[in-house]
Amino acid sequence: MNIHAVRQKTAAESQLLEAFNSRIGALPGNVSVSKARDEAIEHFKLHGLPTRRVEAWHYTDLRTLLRSIPSGNEAGSTSFEPLVADSTVLALVEGEAQPVKAPEGVVITPLLSKLEDGSFARALAVQGSDDTIGAINAAFVTNGFHVAIADKAALDRPLEIQAIAAAEAHTRLAFKVGSGATATIIDRQLGGDAFVSGISHLVLGDGAEVVWVIDQERSEGALHFGQFNCRMGRDAKLTLFVMNSGSALARQEINVDVKGEGSQFILRGVNLIGGEQFNDITMRLIHSVENTSSTEIIRNVVTGRGRGVFQGQIKVAQGAQKTDAKMSCNTLLLSDDAEFSAKPELEIFADDVVCGHGATVTEIDKSHLFYLMARGIQEADARGLLVKAFIAEIIQELDDEPLVDALETRLTNWLEVHA
């Protein structure tokens, strides 16, 4: 006789299932969207929160790390100054899209309308057994923005999404960038000690060029799940910059399919982890066709009892000859209790490629520290200068002075507290 042990639900799993049951009647969407929500919650019931046995979550055991779902706090600010002055702000306040005037060449639609008419139902499909973020977000999503940028449009001001939440919120962004268009998009995650999930879908037309910045600066009691999905057309270029400095527990997934010949993907990531924070960036990159390139550089600064993870997987399909893909992860540990785990991975089925990866972990060089202190710089300031130099190098690659200045200010503010 076979005996099958029934896995007991954790408190966090029970909270999520109870929340879905209590809200299902109020969640927006037609019949097809309701079906997608039901399938998502059934997926969650079957798989639950992932453990170390799930490879994609090996370093982020949610059943252990997530004891309960944060309830949020009292409402705080519902508006913030843009990261870059004169940006067009698309605000999501407590999960609800706020009115916005679209610039020329851009059509902005609240995602609520596409949930209600069912046209967004297919996008809610869960992508595999380890897509925990996709399942949770699909079950609970209430709103977001659908943005279409016209062919050859050249936006002279950034589009800044401000996802502001003091209580639980689940949103989506869907961007379609036309052929030959150029844009800078800033995705800011702001607010208090809430549970928030946000998923972005980006489709780049042929020859489109986009800089997309993810700036996650929620308060240090928050739970943040993010997922970025992109499909790239021929000769498209995407520069994705990620800066994580907030939340008690944060995971940012990046899924990119380089489907157009001649396209280029650039990822630059900064993890600033202090106190008791846990931060995870997990990337899956597929080079599907020949003559494409990608470079990924992740820089991490970890202090206090902070812990971090970078998992980077690059797949090169059999027909993707002439692929040039390079990935590196560099970590600076500022305390004996800080931890960082790196797992770079290459899976190559083509034989005419240039691919490589590497990872380093180090402390501040004492000789460099002594050099600065010998010239009259106080130790705390000297440490801050060395850390800033370690990070600023990749911020400056953005080659956009207002954006670089804003991100360097964010870095300086973090260092004043943690370095």
C-alpha positions as CSV (number, residue, x, y, z in Angstrom):
1,M,0.0,0.0,0.0
2,N,1.3,3.4,-1.0
3,I,1.0,6.2,1.5
4,H,1.2,9.8,0.2
5,A,2.0,12.5,2.7
6,V,-0.2,15.5,2.4
7,R,1.9,18.6,2.4
8,Q,0.6,21.1,5.1
9,K,-0.1,24.6,3.9
10,T,2.1,27.3,5.4
11,A,0.5,30.3,7.0
12,A,1.4,32.4,3.9
13,E,-0.2,29.9,1.5
14,S,-3.3,29.8,3.6
15,Q,-3.5,33.6,3.6
16,L,-3.2,33.8,-0.1
17,L,-5.9,31.2,-0.8
18,E,-8.3,32.8,1.8
19,A,-7.7,36.2,0.2
20,F,-8.6,34.9,-3.2
21,N,-11.8,33.3,-2.0
22,S,-12.8,36.5,-0.3
23,R,-12.1,38.7,-3.3
24,I,-13.0,36.6,-6.3
25,G,-16.4,38.3,-6.7
26,A,-14.9,41.7,-6.8
27,L,-11.9,41.1,-9.1
28,P,-12.4,42.6,-12.6
29,G,-12.7,40.5,-15.8
30,N,-15.1,38.7,-18.1
31,V,-15.6,35.0,-18.3
32,S,-12.3,34.3,-20.0
33,V,-10.4,36.3,-17.4
34,S,-12.2,34.6,-14.6
35,K,-11.2,31.2,-16.1
36,A,-7.6,32.4,-16.3
37,R,-7.7,33.5,-12.6
38,D,-9.2,30.1,-11.6
39,E,-6.4,28.3,-13.5
40,A,-3.8,30.4,-11.8
41,I,-5.1,29.8,-8.3
42,E,-5.4,26.0,-9.1
43,H,-1.7,26.1,-10.1
44,F,-0.9,27.7,-6.8
45,K,-2.9,25.2,-4.9
46,L,-1.1,22.4,-6.6
47,H,2.5,23.7,-6.3
48,G,2.3,26.1,-3.4
49,L,5.2,28.3,-2.5
50,P,8.4,26.9,-4.0
51,T,11.2,25.3,-2.0
52,R,14.9,24.6,-2.6
53,R,13.8,21.5,-4.6
54,V,12.5,23.8,-7.3
55,E,15.7,24.6,-9.3
56,A,14.6,28.2,-10.2
57,W,14.0,28.9,-6.6
58,H,16.9,26.9,-5.1
59,Y,18.4,29.9,-3.3
60,T,15.1,31.5,-2.4
61,D,13.1,29.0,-0.4
62,L,9.8,30.8,-0.1
63,R,8.2,28.2,2.2
64,T,10.9,29.1,4.7
65,L,11.5,32.7,4.0
66,L,7.9,33.8,3.7
67,R,6.3,33.2,7.1
68,S,3.2,35.4,6.5
69,I,1.9,38.0,4.0
70,P,2.6,41.6,5.2
71,S,-0.7,43.4,5.9
72,G,0.6,46.8,4.8
73,N,0.6,50.0,6.8
74,E,-1.3,53.3,6.9
75,A,-1.6,55.1,3.6
76,G,1.4,57.3,2.9
77,S,2.2,59.6,0.0
78,T,0.2,59.0,-3.1
79,S,2.5,61.1,-5.3
80,F,6.2,61.4,-5.8
81,E,8.5,63.7,-7.8
82,P,9.6,62.0,-11.0
83,L,13.1,60.4,-10.9
84,V,13.9,62.5,-14.0
85,A,12.3,65.9,-14.3
86,D,9.6,66.5,-17.0
87,S,8.9,62.7,-17.3
88,T,5.4,61.7,-18.2
89,V,4.1,60.0,-15.1
90,L,1.8,57.0,-15.3
91,A,0.7,56.4,-11.7
92,L,-0.7,53.2,-10.2
93,V,-1.9,54.1,-6.7
94,E,-2.9,51.2,-4.5
95,G,-3.3,49.1,-7.7
96,E,-5.5,51.6,-9.6
97,A,-4.5,53.5,-12.7
98,Q,-4.7,57.2,-12.5
99,P,-5.6,59.5,-15.4
100,V,-2.7,60.6,-17.7
101,K,-2.3,62.6,-20.8
102,A,-0.4,60.6,-23.4
103,P,2.4,62.3,-25.3
104,E,2.2,62.4,-29.1
105,G,2.7,59.0,-30.7
106,V,1.7,57.1,-27.6
107,V,-1.7,55.5,-26.7
108,I,-2.2,54.8,-23.0
109,T,-5.1,52.6,-21.9
110,P,-5.9,51.5,-18.3
111,L,-5.5,47.7,-18.2
112,L,-8.8,47.4,-16.4
113,S,-10.7,47.8,-19.8
114,K,-8.7,44.9,-21.3
115,L,-9.5,42.7,-18.3
116,E,-13.2,43.6,-18.6
117,D,-13.4,42.8,-22.3
118,G,-11.2,39.7,-22.0
119,S,-8.6,40.8,-24.5
120,F,-5.9,40.4,-21.8
121,A,-6.9,36.9,-20.7
122,R,-4.2,35.0,-22.7
123,A,-1.5,37.1,-21.1
124,L,-2.6,35.8,-17.7
125,A,-1.5,32.2,-18.6
126,V,1.0,30.7,-16.1
127,Q,4.4,30.0,-17.7
128,G,5.5,26.7,-16.3
129,S,5.4,24.9,-12.9
130,D,7.9,27.3,-11.3
131,D,6.0,30.5,-12.3
132,T,4.9,31.3,-8.8
133,I,4.9,35.1,-9.4
134,G,2.9,34.7,-12.6
135,A,0.3,32.6,-10.9
136,I,-0.2,34.9,-7.9
137,N,-0.3,38.0,-10.0
138,A,-2.8,36.4,-12.5
139,A,-5.1,35.5,-9.7
140,F,-5.1,38.9,-8.1
141,V,-4.3,41.5,-10.8
142,T,-6.7,44.5,-10.8
143,N,-5.3,47.1,-13.1
144,G,-2.2,48.5,-14.8
145,F,-1.5,50.2,-18.1
146,H,-1.4,49.1,-21.8
147,V,0.9,51.4,-23.7
148,A,1.4,51.4,-27.5
149,I,4.2,53.5,-29.0
150,A,3.8,54.2,-32.7
151,D,6.3,53.2,-35.4
152,K,9.3,55.6,-35.6
153,A,8.1,57.6,-32.6
154,A,11.0,59.3,-30.8
155,L,10.0,60.2,-27.2
156,D,11.9,63.1,-26.0
157,R,10.8,62.6,-22.4
158,P,10.8,59.4,-20.3
159,L,7.7,57.6,-19.4
160,E,7.7,56.9,-15.7
161,I,5.5,54.4,-14.1
162,Q,5.0,55.0,-10.4
163,A,3.6,51.9,-8.7
164,I,2.7,53.3,-5.2
165,A,1.2,51.0,-2.6
166,A,0.8,51.0,1.2
167,A,-1.5,48.0,1.1
168,E,-1.5,44.8,-1.0
169,A,-1.6,45.6,-4.8
170,H,-1.1,43.5,-8.0
171,T,-0.7,45.2,-11.3
172,R,0.5,44.6,-14.9
173,L,2.1,46.7,-17.6
174,A,1.9,45.8,-21.3
175,F,4.1,47.9,-23.7
176,K,4.2,47.5,-27.5
177,V,7.0,49.6,-29.1
178,G,6.6,50.1,-32.8
179,S,9.3,49.5,-35.4
180,G,12.1,52.1,-35.3
181,A,10.7,53.8,-32.2
182,T,12.9,55.0,-29.3
183,A,11.9,55.5,-25.7
184,T,13.1,55.6,-22.1
185,I,10.8,53.9,-19.6
186,I,11.3,54.1,-15.9
187,D,9.4,51.6,-13.7
188,R,9.5,52.7,-10.0
189,Q,8.2,50.6,-7.2
190,L,7.3,52.8,-4.2
191,G,5.4,52.7,-1.0
192,G,5.2,51.1,2.4
193,D,5.3,47.6,4.1
194,A,2.9,46.0,1.6
195,F,2.8,42.8,-0.5
196,V,3.1,43.9,-4.1
197,S,3.4,42.0,-7.4
198,G,4.0,43.6,-10.7
199,I,4.5,42.0,-14.1
200,S,5.7,43.8,-17.3
201,H,5.3,42.7,-20.9
202,L,7.4,44.4,-23.5
203,V,7.3,43.7,-27.3
204,L,10.0,45.5,-29.3
205,G,9.3,46.0,-33.0
206,D,12.1,45.8,-35.7
207,G,14.7,48.4,-35.1
208,A,13.1,49.7,-31.9
209,E,15.5,51.0,-29.2
210,V,14.4,51.1,-25.5
211,V,16.1,51.9,-22.2
212,W,14.0,50.4,-19.4
213,V,14.9,51.2,-15.8
214,I,13.4,49.2,-12.9
215,D,13.9,51.1,-9.6
216,Q,12.7,49.1,-6.6
217,E,12.8,51.3,-3.5
218,R,9.9,50.1,-1.3
219,S,10.2,50.3,2.4
220,E,12.3,47.6,4.2
221,G,9.2,45.7,5.5
222,A,7.7,45.1,2.1
223,L,7.3,41.9,0.1
224,H,7.9,42.6,-3.6
225,F,7.5,40.1,-6.6
226,G,8.5,41.5,-10.0
227,Q,8.6,39.9,-13.4
228,F,9.8,41.5,-16.7
229,N,9.1,39.7,-20.0
230,C,10.4,40.9,-23.3
231,R,10.3,39.7,-26.9
232,M,12.7,41.4,-29.3
233,G,12.3,42.0,-33.0
234,R,15.0,42.2,-35.8
235,D,17.8,44.8,-35.1
236,A,16.1,45.9,-31.8
237,K,18.1,47.1,-28.8
238,L,17.0,46.8,-25.2
239,T,19.0,48.3,-22.3
240,L,17.5,47.0,-19.0
241,F,18.8,48.6,-15.8
242,V,17.7,47.3,-12.5
243,M,18.4,49.0,-9.1
244,N,17.1,47.2,-6.0
245,S,17.4,48.8,-2.6
246,G,14.1,48.2,-0.8
247,S,11.8,45.5,0.6
248,A,12.4,42.9,3.3
249,L,12.1,40.2,0.6
250,A,12.2,40.9,-3.1
251,R,12.5,38.8,-6.2
252,Q,12.8,40.3,-9.7
253,E,12.6,37.8,-12.6
254,I,13.8,38.8,-16.1
255,N,12.7,36.7,-19.1
256,V,14.0,37.9,-22.5
257,D,13.5,36.1,-25.8
258,V,15.9,37.5,-28.5
259,K,13.9,36.5,-31.5
260,G,15.0,39.0,-34.1
261,E,18.3,38.7,-36.0
262,G,20.7,41.5,-35.3
263,S,19.1,42.4,-32.0
264,Q,21.1,43.4,-28.8
265,F,20.2,42.9,-25.1
266,I,22.1,44.8,-22.4
267,L,21.4,44.1,-18.7
268,R,23.0,46.1,-15.9
269,G,21.9,45.4,-12.3
270,V,22.6,46.9,-8.9
271,N,21.6,45.2,-5.7
272,L,22.0,47.3,-2.6
273,I,21.2,45.0,0.4
274,G,21.4,45.9,4.0
275,G,19.9,45.0,7.4
276,E,18.0,41.7,7.2
277,Q,17.0,42.1,3.6
278,F,16.8,39.3,1.1
279,N,17.0,40.2,-2.6
280,D,16.9,37.8,-5.6
281,I,17.4,38.6,-9.3
282,T,16.7,35.6,-11.6
283,M,17.3,36.0,-15.4
284,R,16.4,33.6,-18.2
285,L,17.7,34.8,-21.6
286,I,17.1,32.9,-24.8
287,H,19.0,33.6,-28.0
288,S,16.6,32.1,-30.6
289,V,18.1,33.2,-33.9
290,E,21.5,33.9,-35.3
291,N,23.6,37.0,-35.2
292,T,22.5,38.4,-31.8
293,S,24.3,39.7,-28.8
294,S,23.9,40.2,-25.1
295,T,25.9,41.4,-22.1
296,E,24.9,41.2,-18.5
297,I,26.8,42.8,-15.6
298,I,25.4,42.6,-12.0
299,R,27.0,44.5,-9.2
300,N,26.0,43.8,-5.6
301,V,26.8,45.5,-2.3
302,V,25.7,43.6,0.8
303,T,26.0,44.7,4.4
304,G,24.6,43.9,7.8
305,R,22.9,40.5,7.7
306,G,21.6,41.0,4.2
307,R,21.4,38.1,1.7
308,G,21.2,38.2,-2.0
309,V,21.0,35.9,-5.1
310,F,21.7,36.2,-8.8
311,Q,20.7,33.4,-11.1
312,G,21.5,34.0,-14.7
313,Q,20.7,31.5,-17.4
314,I,21.6,32.0,-21.0
315,K,20.2,29.5,-23.6
316,V,21.5,29.5,-27.2
317,A,19.2,27.7,-29.5
318,Q,20.5,25.2,-32.1
319,G,20.0,27.7,-35.0
320,A,21.4,30.7,-33.1
321,Q,24.8,30.7,-34.7
322,K,27.1,33.8,-34.3
323,T,25.7,34.5,-30.9
324,D,27.9,36.7,-28.7
325,A,26.8,36.5,-25.0
326,K,28.7,37.5,-21.9
327,M,27.6,37.6,-18.3
328,S,29.3,38.6,-15.0
329,C,28.3,39.0,-11.4
330,N,30.5,40.9,-9.0
331,T,29.8,41.2,-5.2
332,L,31.2,43.4,-2.5
333,L,30.5,42.1,1.0
334,L,30.7,44.9,3.7
335,S,30.2,42.7,6.8
336,D,31.0,39.2,8.0
337,D,27.4,38.3,8.2
338,A,26.5,39.3,4.7
339,E,25.9,36.6,2.1
340,F,25.5,36.4,-1.7
341,S,24.9,33.4,-3.9
342,A,25.6,33.5,-7.7
343,K,24.6,30.9,-10.2
344,P,25.6,31.8,-13.8
345,E,24.5,29.2,-16.3
346,L,25.1,28.6,-20.1
347,E,23.1,26.1,-22.2
348,I,24.4,26.1,-25.7
349,F,23.2,24.1,-28.7
350,A,25.0,26.0,-31.5
351,D,28.7,25.5,-32.3
352,D,29.7,28.9,-33.7
353,V,29.3,31.2,-30.7
354,V,31.2,33.4,-28.3
355,C,29.8,32.9,-24.8
356,G,31.2,33.3,-21.3
357,H,30.3,34.0,-17.7
358,G,32.0,34.7,-14.4
359,A,31.4,35.6,-10.8
360,T,33.5,37.3,-8.1
361,V,33.0,38.0,-4.4
362,T,35.3,40.2,-2.4
363,E,35.6,42.7,0.4
364,I,36.8,46.3,0.3
365,D,40.5,46.4,-0.5
366,K,42.3,47.5,2.7
367,S,45.2,49.0,0.8
368,H,42.7,51.2,-1.2
369,L,41.0,52.2,2.1
370,F,44.4,53.0,3.7
371,Y,45.4,55.1,0.7
372,L,42.3,57.3,1.1
373,M,42.5,57.6,4.9
374,A,46.2,58.5,4.6
375,R,45.0,61.6,2.7
376,G,42.8,62.8,5.5
377,I,39.5,61.1,4.4
378,Q,37.5,59.6,7.3
379,E,37.0,55.9,7.2
380,A,33.2,56.0,6.6
381,D,33.7,58.5,3.8
382,A,36.5,56.4,2.3
383,R,34.4,53.3,2.3
384,G,31.6,55.1,0.7
385,L,33.8,56.4,-2.1
386,L,35.1,52.9,-2.9
387,V,31.6,51.4,-2.9
388,K,30.3,54.3,-5.1
389,A,33.1,53.8,-7.6
390,F,32.3,50.0,-7.7
391,I,28.6,50.8,-8.6
392,A,28.8,54.1,-10.5
393,E,30.8,52.5,-13.3
394,I,27.8,50.7,-14.6
395,I,25.3,53.5,-13.9
396,Q,27.3,55.8,-16.1
397,E,27.0,53.4,-19.0
398,L,23.4,54.6,-19.4
399,D,24.9,57.7,-21.1
400,D,21.9,59.9,-20.1
401,E,23.0,62.6,-17.8
402,P,19.7,63.4,-15.9
403,L,19.1,59.7,-15.4
404,V,22.6,58.9,-14.3
405,D,22.5,61.8,-11.9
406,A,19.2,60.6,-10.4
407,L,20.5,57.0,-9.9
408,E,23.8,58.2,-8.5
409,T,21.8,60.3,-6.0
410,R,19.8,57.2,-5.0
411,L,23.1,55.3,-4.5
412,T,24.6,58.1,-2.4
413,N,21.4,58.2,-0.2
414,W,21.7,54.5,0.4
415,L,25.4,54.7,1.3
416,E,24.8,57.4,3.8
417,V,22.6,54.9,5.8
418,H,24.3,51.6,5.1
419,A,28.0,52.0,4.2
